[in-house]
Amino acid sequence: MSVWEVLAIILAGLAAGTINTIVGSGTLVTFPTLLFFGYPPVSANISNSLGLVPGGLTGAWGYRHELRSLGPMLRRLAPASLLGSVLGALLLLVLPPAAFEAIVPVLIALALLLVILGPRLQRWAAAHHAERITPGRWVVLLLGVLVAGMYGGYFGAAQGVLLLGIMSILLPLRLQQMNGIKNVLGMIVNFVAAMVFLVVAPEHVNWTIVLLISIGSLLGGVVGARVGRAMPPWLLRAVIVVIGTVAILNLVL
């Protein structure tokens, strides 16, 4: 492995950790980088999931102030992310890539629409006295988090966009609070999926790649939290839409 390759992978990890903390979709940086240097797709995907876990930790810690009062909610949502990530990781090992290629761009496009319409839908809900989360909304929310976790365990790119889209219409919270929740749930998905890969398919793990991406993503989580928390809601939504659109184009083209 050359010095340039090492630096490129660390920088890709830094960018991915930053993007994941602000929005999600950091995998769209690291995964193509690994493919460019000739690593097999399954090995690149699994090693990438492991390498992004440290970035999830620092990103979630960076949003700790927004999460102070949301512990009970996280405890209710976390099991759905955990189960979804296990299912998604297992699907990666048994299904052909074409199985998800058709539906993933549609899911991301729907998530972007929900992010854009989130404030208007939240105002409508407030006008109809829906400030509290009803049992029906909890069921829909948990199912949405489960599906996002499955997608995250399978591939991961734009998982954050999916989560933010789902939460934008179902939770009466500020966008920065939802971003904090997204970071914690995304960290859980990456970590659990990585553990499944270690148990079921350890031969696909490239520990050098894991180490290099971990170094970059660890720093990226810190940078992303500082940048993301400083963004006004309108700018954060704009960034989400731009990155989500790039994700769709990347997956389709």
C-alpha positions as CSV (number, residue, x, y, z in Angstrom):
1,M,0.0,0.0,0.0
2,S,1.5,3.3,-1.1
3,V,1.7,6.5,1.0
4,W,-0.8,8.2,-1.4
5,E,-3.3,5.4,-1.0
6,V,-3.0,5.6,2.8
7,L,-3.6,9.3,2.8
8,A,-6.4,9.0,0.3
9,I,-8.3,6.5,2.5
10,I,-7.7,8.5,5.7
11,L,-9.0,11.6,4.0
12,A,-12.0,9.7,2.6
13,G,-12.7,8.5,6.2
14,L,-12.4,12.1,7.4
15,A,-14.9,13.3,4.8
16,A,-17.3,10.4,5.4
17,G,-17.2,11.0,9.2
18,T,-18.0,14.7,8.7
19,I,-20.8,14.1,6.2
20,N,-22.3,11.3,8.2
21,T,-22.6,13.6,11.3
22,I,-24.1,16.5,9.4
23,V,-26.4,14.5,7.1
24,G,-25.5,11.0,6.3
25,S,-24.2,9.4,3.0
26,G,-20.5,9.4,4.0
27,T,-20.3,5.9,2.5
28,L,-20.6,7.6,-0.9
29,V,-17.1,8.9,-0.3
30,T,-15.3,5.9,1.2
31,F,-16.9,3.1,-0.8
32,P,-16.0,4.5,-4.3
33,T,-12.5,5.3,-2.9
34,L,-11.9,1.7,-1.9
35,L,-13.3,0.4,-5.2
36,F,-10.9,2.8,-7.0
37,F,-7.9,1.2,-5.3
38,G,-9.1,-2.2,-6.3
39,Y,-10.7,-3.7,-3.2
40,P,-13.5,-6.2,-3.7
41,P,-17.0,-4.7,-3.2
42,V,-18.1,-6.9,-0.3
43,S,-14.8,-6.5,1.5
44,A,-14.9,-2.8,0.9
45,N,-18.4,-2.5,2.2
46,I,-17.8,-4.5,5.3
47,S,-14.5,-2.9,6.2
48,N,-16.1,0.5,5.6
49,S,-18.9,-0.2,8.0
50,L,-16.4,-1.1,10.7
51,G,-14.2,1.9,10.0
52,L,-17.1,4.4,10.3
53,V,-18.1,3.3,13.8
54,P,-15.6,5.6,15.6
55,G,-16.9,8.6,13.6
56,G,-20.4,7.7,14.7
57,L,-19.2,7.8,18.3
58,T,-17.6,11.2,18.1
59,G,-20.5,12.5,16.0
60,A,-23.1,11.3,18.6
61,W,-21.1,12.8,21.4
62,G,-20.9,16.1,19.6
63,Y,-24.7,16.3,19.7
64,R,-25.0,15.4,23.4
65,H,-26.6,18.8,24.3
66,E,-29.4,18.3,21.8
67,L,-30.0,14.8,23.2
68,R,-30.3,15.7,26.8
69,S,-34.0,15.3,27.1
70,L,-34.4,12.6,24.5
71,G,-33.1,9.5,26.3
72,P,-36.5,7.8,26.6
73,M,-37.2,8.3,22.9
74,L,-33.8,6.9,22.0
75,R,-34.4,3.9,24.2
76,R,-37.6,3.2,22.3
77,L,-36.1,3.7,18.8
78,A,-32.7,1.9,19.3
79,P,-34.1,-1.7,19.3
80,A,-35.7,-1.0,15.9
81,S,-32.3,0.2,14.5
82,L,-30.5,-2.8,16.1
83,L,-32.9,-5.4,14.6
84,G,-32.9,-3.6,11.2
85,S,-29.1,-3.5,11.0
86,V,-28.9,-7.3,11.8
87,L,-31.4,-8.1,9.1
88,G,-29.7,-5.7,6.6
89,A,-26.2,-7.1,7.3
90,L,-27.5,-10.7,6.7
91,L,-29.2,-9.6,3.5
92,L,-25.9,-8.3,2.2
93,L,-24.4,-11.7,2.6
94,V,-27.2,-13.6,0.9
95,L,-28.8,-11.3,-1.7
96,P,-27.4,-10.1,-5.0
97,P,-26.8,-6.3,-5.2
98,A,-29.5,-5.9,-7.8
99,A,-32.1,-6.8,-5.2
100,F,-32.0,-3.3,-3.6
101,E,-30.8,-1.2,-6.6
102,A,-34.3,-0.5,-7.8
103,I,-35.8,0.5,-4.5
104,V,-33.0,2.5,-2.9
105,P,-33.2,5.6,-5.1
106,V,-36.9,5.7,-4.6
107,L,-36.5,5.6,-0.8
108,I,-33.9,8.4,-0.8
109,A,-36.1,10.5,-3.1
110,L,-39.1,10.0,-0.8
111,A,-36.9,10.9,2.2
112,L,-35.8,14.1,0.6
113,L,-39.4,15.0,-0.1
114,L,-40.2,14.4,3.5
115,V,-37.3,16.5,4.7
116,I,-38.4,19.4,2.4
117,L,-42.0,19.2,3.5
118,G,-41.1,18.5,7.2
119,P,-41.8,22.0,8.6
120,R,-45.1,22.4,6.7
121,L,-46.2,18.9,7.9
122,Q,-45.2,19.7,11.4
123,R,-47.2,23.0,11.4
124,W,-50.2,21.1,10.1
125,A,-49.8,18.5,12.8
126,A,-49.6,21.2,15.5
127,A,-52.7,22.9,14.1
128,H,-54.5,19.6,14.5
129,H,-53.3,19.2,18.1
130,A,-50.8,16.5,17.2
131,E,-47.9,17.8,19.3
132,R,-47.9,14.5,21.1
133,I,-46.8,11.3,19.4
134,T,-49.9,9.0,19.2
135,P,-49.6,5.2,19.4
136,G,-50.2,5.0,15.6
137,R,-47.4,7.4,14.9
138,W,-45.1,5.4,17.1
139,V,-45.8,2.3,15.1
140,V,-45.1,4.1,11.8
141,L,-42.0,5.6,13.3
142,L,-40.6,2.3,14.6
143,L,-41.3,0.6,11.2
144,G,-39.6,3.5,9.4
145,V,-36.5,3.2,11.7
146,L,-36.5,-0.5,11.2
147,V,-36.5,-0.1,7.4
148,A,-33.7,2.5,7.6
149,G,-31.7,0.2,9.8
150,M,-32.1,-2.6,7.3
151,Y,-30.9,-0.3,4.6
152,G,-28.0,0.9,6.7
153,G,-26.9,-2.6,7.6
154,Y,-27.1,-3.5,3.9
155,F,-25.2,-0.6,2.4
156,G,-25.5,2.6,4.5
157,A,-25.3,5.5,2.0
158,A,-28.0,8.0,2.7
159,Q,-29.3,6.1,5.8
160,G,-29.2,9.5,7.6
161,V,-31.3,11.1,4.9
162,L,-33.9,8.3,5.3
163,L,-34.0,8.7,9.1
164,L,-34.3,12.5,8.9
165,G,-37.1,12.3,6.3
166,I,-39.1,9.8,8.5
167,M,-38.6,11.9,11.7
168,S,-39.4,15.2,10.0
169,I,-43.1,14.2,9.6
170,L,-43.5,12.1,12.8
171,L,-41.6,13.9,15.5
172,P,-42.5,17.3,16.9
173,L,-38.8,18.2,17.4
174,R,-36.3,20.7,16.1
175,L,-34.1,19.6,13.2
176,Q,-30.9,19.7,15.2
177,Q,-32.5,17.4,17.8
178,M,-33.6,15.0,15.0
179,N,-30.0,15.1,13.7
180,G,-28.7,14.1,17.1
181,I,-31.1,11.1,17.2
182,K,-30.0,10.2,13.6
183,N,-26.4,10.2,14.7
184,V,-27.0,7.8,17.6
185,L,-29.2,5.5,15.5
186,G,-26.7,5.5,12.6
187,M,-23.9,4.7,15.0
188,I,-25.9,1.7,16.4
189,V,-26.6,0.4,12.9
190,N,-23.0,0.6,11.8
191,F,-21.7,-1.0,15.0
192,V,-24.2,-3.8,15.0
193,A,-23.8,-4.5,11.3
194,A,-20.0,-4.6,11.8
195,M,-20.4,-7.1,14.6
196,V,-22.6,-9.3,12.4
197,F,-19.9,-9.2,9.7
198,L,-17.2,-10.1,12.2
199,V,-19.1,-13.1,13.3
200,V,-20.5,-14.4,10.0
201,A,-17.9,-13.3,7.4
202,P,-14.6,-12.3,9.1
203,E,-12.7,-13.3,6.0
204,H,-14.1,-10.2,4.2
205,V,-12.6,-7.7,6.8
206,N,-9.5,-5.8,5.7
207,W,-8.1,-4.6,9.0
208,T,-5.7,-2.1,7.4
209,I,-8.7,-0.4,5.7
210,V,-10.7,-0.5,8.9
211,L,-7.8,1.3,10.8
212,L,-7.3,4.0,8.1
213,I,-11.0,4.8,7.8
214,S,-11.4,4.8,11.6
215,I,-8.6,7.4,12.0
216,G,-10.3,9.7,9.5
217,S,-13.9,9.1,10.6
218,L,-13.0,9.7,14.3
219,L,-11.8,13.2,13.4
220,G,-14.6,13.7,10.9
221,G,-17.2,13.1,13.6
222,V,-15.8,15.9,15.7
223,V,-15.6,18.3,12.7
224,G,-19.1,17.3,11.5
225,A,-20.7,17.9,14.9
226,R,-19.2,21.4,15.2
227,V,-20.2,22.3,11.6
228,G,-23.7,20.7,11.7
229,R,-24.7,22.2,15.1
230,A,-23.7,25.7,13.8
231,M,-26.0,25.5,10.7
232,P,-29.4,27.2,10.7
233,P,-32.3,24.8,9.9
234,W,-32.8,26.1,6.4
235,L,-29.1,25.6,5.5
236,L,-29.0,22.1,7.1
237,R,-32.1,21.1,5.0
238,A,-30.5,22.5,1.9
239,V,-27.3,20.4,2.5
240,I,-29.5,17.3,3.1
241,V,-31.2,17.8,-0.2
242,V,-28.0,18.4,-2.1
243,I,-26.3,15.3,-0.7
244,G,-29.4,13.2,-1.0
245,T,-29.7,14.2,-4.7
246,V,-26.0,13.3,-5.3
247,A,-26.7,9.9,-3.6
248,I,-29.6,9.2,-6.0
249,L,-27.5,10.2,-9.1
250,N,-24.6,8.1,-7.9
251,L,-26.8,5.0,-7.4
252,V,-28.7,5.4,-10.6
253,L,-25.9,6.3,-12.9
